[in-house]
Amino acid sequence: MPKYHYPKIQVSVSSEIGILRRLLVHSPDSGLGKVVPSKAQDWLFEDIVHLDTIRRKEYDYYTKILLYFLDPEKIRGRLTEIDDERNKRAFYKPGNDRFFRSDKVVELQWLLADILMDHEIKLKLVASVCAIEGCSYDTQKDLQQLSPVDLAKTFISGTMTDDRMLFAPIPNFIFTRDIGIVINNYVLLNKPAKKARTREALLAKYIFFNHPLFAEYQDKIIELADTHHHFLLPREGDDKKVTLEGGDVMVVSKDHVLIGVSERTSMEAAHQAIKVLFEKNVVKKITIIKIPKKRDYMHIDTIFTQVKRNVWILLGNFSR
């Protein structure tokens, strides 16, 4: 692992509206710019994305605001340098020498590059990614030769440093809430329903289990198991499949969690989550909310969001 001081962090979320102290983010990468009309729906996008616009006019401003509140030393007095066009957004690019590298606004690609400095982890993750993506043996050897920084970029964007596209990008990696959910001081990892998100779940699992930032929480990372003999199930949509995404888990209080059964989260996953959360005494009450299995509704946080203690925003169809 790199010679970098990793602070002891406290992982704890007991409310949707508490004070934000630390969060995981991912900068829009070149893979997001590869969302073409013919593949948009396969990759779970409604339309193509203009990469430069989402970077400069949205993500950059968002990052500045987060740093001002959470890690002001990283940005105070540096705006002229950061916004200088000659820097070509170096401040926001993981792997660049000028990257902001904050342990309050934590970039997933940076964490991934960190764990890839461990040779054993690197070999395991290369083999795992190549297995799920059906790569050739030669491609696997090529990936093993990449530096940790370049390999992290390739895993996320799908493209080698020489612009060879090896496999599909994972543009949904920007939706960091979906890869894992913090419930009090436990982390519940997701099991995505769509193939387009399989690789990001794998990368997230390796990060949580191997990065020093989460070293003190190894016994508090919860991974749901597949149903016994799940591979014999007759079809993809069978309710016995274990699929769960973070948008369907809402921590409304220290003792109460909502779990949405939706297009992306199965009833079997909800049952497993209930069982393990009660066994570990993480919460005292869990409420299941069934919503239509349609993309328009997707997750419970698509339908309603808590913004204040007694104020919720509801989707129009549900507010009547």
C-alpha positions in Angstrom: 0.0 0.0 0.0 1.2 3.6 -0.6 3.0 5.6 2.1 0.1 7.8 2.9 -1.4 8.6 6.3 -4.9 7.3 6.5 -6.9 8.9 9.3 -9.1 6.8 11.6 -12.6 7.5 10.3 -15.9 7.1 11.9 -18.5 5.4 9.7 -21.9 6.3 11.0 -25.2 7.3 9.4 -28.4 7.4 11.6 -30.5 9.9 9.6 -31.2 11.2 6.1 -30.9 14.7 7.3 -28.0 14.8 9.7 -24.9 16.9 9.4 -22.7 15.7 6.4 -19.1 15.1 7.5 -17.7 12.8 4.8 -18.9 11.2 1.6 -17.8 9.1 -1.4 -17.8 10.6 -4.8 -16.7 9.7 -8.3 -15.7 12.3 -10.9 -17.4 11.9 -14.3 -14.8 9.9 -16.3 -14.3 9.3 -20.0 -16.5 6.2 -19.8 -19.5 8.4 -19.1 -18.7 10.2 -22.4 -18.9 6.8 -24.2 -22.6 6.4 -23.5 -23.9 6.3 -27.1 -27.6 6.3 -28.1 -27.5 2.6 -29.2 -26.2 1.5 -25.7 -27.7 4.1 -23.4 -30.6 1.9 -22.2 -28.3 -1.1 -21.8 -26.1 1.0 -19.6 -29.2 2.4 -17.7 -29.2 5.9 -19.1 -32.2 7.5 -20.8 -30.0 9.6 -23.1 -26.4 10.4 -23.9 -24.3 12.7 -21.7 -22.3 15.8 -22.7 -19.2 15.0 -20.7 -17.6 18.4 -20.7 -20.8 20.1 -19.6 -21.4 17.7 -16.7 -17.8 18.1 -15.6 -17.2 21.8 -15.8 -20.7 23.2 -15.2 -22.0 20.7 -12.6 -19.4 18.4 -11.0 -16.6 21.0 -10.6 -19.0 23.4 -8.8 -20.4 20.6 -6.7 -16.9 19.5 -5.6 -15.9 23.1 -4.7 -19.0 23.5 -2.5 -18.4 20.1 -0.8 -14.7 21.0 -0.1 -15.6 24.4 1.3 -17.8 22.9 3.9 -16.0 19.5 4.6 -12.3 20.1 3.8 -11.7 23.8 3.3 -7.9 23.5 3.6 -7.9 21.8 0.2 -9.4 24.7 -1.6 -8.9 27.9 0.5 -6.9 30.5 -1.5 -6.5 28.2 -4.5 -9.4 29.2 -6.8 -7.3 31.1 -9.3 -4.9 28.1 -9.6 -7.7 25.5 -9.7 -9.8 27.4 -12.3 -6.8 28.2 -14.6 -7.6 26.7 -18.0 -4.0 25.7 -18.5 -4.4 23.1 -15.6 -7.1 21.3 -17.7 -9.1 20.4 -14.5 -6.1 18.7 -12.9 -7.5 19.5 -9.5 -10.5 17.2 -10.1 -8.7 14.3 -11.8 -7.8 11.3 -9.7 -4.3 10.2 -10.4 -3.1 13.7 -11.3 -0.4 15.2 -9.1 -2.6 18.2 -8.5 -5.7 16.1 -7.5 -7.4 17.4 -4.4 -7.1 14.0 -2.6 -9.4 14.7 0.4 -10.3 12.2 3.1 -13.6 14.1 3.6 -14.7 14.2 0.0 -13.4 10.8 -0.9 -12.9 9.9 -4.6 -13.5 6.2 -5.3 -11.0 6.0 -8.2 -8.3 7.2 -5.8 -9.2 4.5 -3.3 -9.2 1.9 -6.1 -5.7 3.0 -7.3 -4.5 2.8 -3.7 -5.5 -0.9 -3.2 -4.1 -1.8 -6.6 -0.6 -1.0 -5.3 -0.9 -4.3 -3.4 0.4 -6.8 -6.0 -1.8 -9.7 -4.7 -4.9 -7.6 -4.7 -4.1 -6.3 -8.2 -3.8 -9.9 -9.6 -7.0 -11.0 -7.9 -9.0 -8.0 -9.2 -7.6 -8.2 -12.7 -8.6 -11.9 -12.8 -12.0 -11.2 -11.4 -12.8 -8.4 -13.8 -11.5 -10.4 -16.8 -13.7 -13.3 -15.7 -16.9 -11.3 -15.6 -16.1 -9.4 -18.8 -14.9 -12.4 -20.8 -11.5 -11.0 -21.6 -8.8 -13.0 -23.4 -5.7 -14.3 -21.6 -3.6 -11.8 -23.5 -5.8 -8.9 -22.3 -5.4 -10.1 -18.7 -1.7 -10.0 -19.0 -1.8 -6.5 -20.5 -3.9 -5.3 -17.6 -1.5 -6.8 -15.1 1.3 -4.6 -16.6 -0.6 -1.3 -16.0 0.3 1.0 -13.2 -2.3 1.2 -10.3 -3.5 4.6 -11.5 -3.9 3.5 -15.1 -5.5 0.2 -14.1 -8.0 2.0 -11.9 -9.0 4.2 -14.9 -9.3 1.2 -17.2 -11.5 -0.7 -14.8 -13.9 2.2 -14.6 -13.8 3.6 -18.2 -13.3 0.3 -20.0 -10.5 1.8 -22.0 -6.7 1.3 -21.9 -4.2 4.1 -21.9 -3.7 3.5 -25.7 -7.4 4.1 -26.3 -8.2 0.4 -26.8 -11.7 -0.2 -25.5 -11.6 -3.5 -23.7 -15.1 -3.7 -22.2 -18.1 -1.5 -21.5 -17.6 1.5 -19.1 -19.5 1.7 -15.8 -21.0 5.1 -16.1 -23.3 4.5 -13.1 -20.3 4.6 -10.8 -21.1 8.3 -10.3 -24.2 7.2 -8.3 -22.2 6.3 -5.2 -25.2 5.9 -3.0 -26.1 2.7 -4.8 -22.8 0.8 -4.2 -23.1 0.6 -0.4 -25.4 1.9 2.3 -24.2 3.0 5.8 -26.7 2.1 8.5 -25.5 3.4 11.8 -21.9 2.1 11.9 -22.4 -0.8 9.5 -21.9 -0.9 5.7 -24.4 -2.9 3.7 -23.0 -3.7 0.2 -25.3 -3.8 -2.8 -26.1 -6.6 -5.2 -27.1 -4.9 -8.5 -30.0 -6.2 -10.5 -28.6 -5.1 -13.8 -25.5 -6.6 -15.5 -24.3 -3.1 -16.4 -23.5 -2.5 -12.7 -21.8 -5.9 -11.9 -18.3 -4.6 -12.2 -18.8 -1.5 -10.1 -20.2 -3.7 -7.3 -17.0 -5.9 -7.5 -14.7 -2.8 -7.4 -16.6 -1.4 -4.4 -16.4 -4.6 -2.5 -12.6 -4.8 -3.0 -12.3 -1.1 -1.9 -14.4 -1.6 1.3 -12.7 -4.9 2.3 -9.1 -3.8 1.5 -8.6 -0.1 1.8 -6.9 1.2 5.1 -9.6 3.9 5.3 -12.1 1.2 6.3 -9.6 -1.0 8.2 -11.5 -0.7 11.5 -14.8 -1.7 10.0 -14.0 -5.1 8.4 -16.3 -6.9 10.8 -19.1 -4.4 10.1 -19.3 -4.8 6.3 -22.4 -6.8 5.4 -22.6 -8.7 2.2 -25.8 -10.5 1.3 -25.5 -14.1 0.0 -27.2 -15.5 -3.0 -30.2 -17.8 -2.4 -29.2 -21.5 -2.0 -29.1 -23.0 -5.5 -29.9 -19.6 -7.0 -28.3 -20.7 -10.3 -31.3 -23.1 -10.8 -33.9 -20.4 -10.8 -35.9 -20.3 -14.0 -35.7 -16.7 -15.0 -33.9 -13.4 -14.3 -36.9 -11.8 -12.8 -37.6 -14.5 -10.2 -38.3 -13.0 -6.8 -35.9 -15.4 -5.2 -32.9 -13.7 -6.7 -31.0 -11.5 -4.3 -30.7 -8.0 -5.7 -30.4 -4.8 -3.7 -29.4 -1.2 -4.5 -28.7 1.7 -2.1 -31.5 3.9 -3.4 -34.0 1.4 -1.9 -32.6 1.7 1.7 -33.4 4.7 3.7 -32.3 5.4 7.3 -35.1 7.4 8.8 -33.8 7.3 12.4 -31.2 5.5 14.5 -33.5 2.6 15.1 -35.7 2.5 11.9 -34.8 1.7 8.3 -37.0 1.6 5.2 -36.3 -1.0 2.5 -38.0 -0.6 -0.9 -38.9 -3.7 -2.9 -38.7 -2.4 -6.4 -37.5 -3.0 -10.0 -33.9 -3.2 -8.6 -34.4 -4.7 -5.1 -36.0 -8.1 -4.6 -38.1 -9.3 -1.7 -35.6 -12.1 -1.1 -32.9 -9.4 -0.6 -35.2 -7.5 1.7 -35.7 -10.6 3.8 -32.0 -11.3 4.0 -31.3 -7.7 5.0 -33.9 -7.8 7.7 -32.4 -11.0 9.1 -28.8 -9.9 9.2 -29.6 -6.3 10.5 -31.7 -7.8 13.4 -29.1 -10.5 14.1 -26.4 -7.8 14.4 -28.7 -5.4 16.4 -28.1 -2.7 13.9 -31.7 -1.4 14.1 -34.9 -2.2 15.9 -37.4 -1.6 13.2 -37.5 -2.2 9.5 -40.4 -1.3 7.2 -40.8 -2.9 3.8 -42.3 -0.6 1.1 -43.5 -2.2 -2.2 -43.4 0.0 -5.2 -44.2 -0.7 -8.9 -41.5 -2.6 -10.8 -41.2 0.2 -13.4 -38.2 2.3 -14.3 -40.2 5.5 -13.6 -40.3 4.6 -9.9 -36.9 2.7 -9.7 -36.1 3.2 -6.0 -37.9 4.5 -2.9 -35.7 7.6 -3.0 -37.1 8.2 -6.5 -40.5 8.4 -4.9 -39.9 10.3 -1.7 -37.0 12.1 0.0 -36.7 13.5 3.5 -35.4 17.1 3.5 -36.2 18.1 7.1 -37.3 16.4 10.2 -41.0 16.5 9.4 -40.8 17.4 5.7 -40.7 15.0 2.8 -40.8 15.6 -1.0 -43.1 13.1 -2.8 -43.4 12.1 -6.4 -46.6 13.8 -7.8 -48.5 10.5 -8.3 -48.1 9.6 -4.6 -48.9 13.0 -3.1 -52.5 13.1 -4.0 
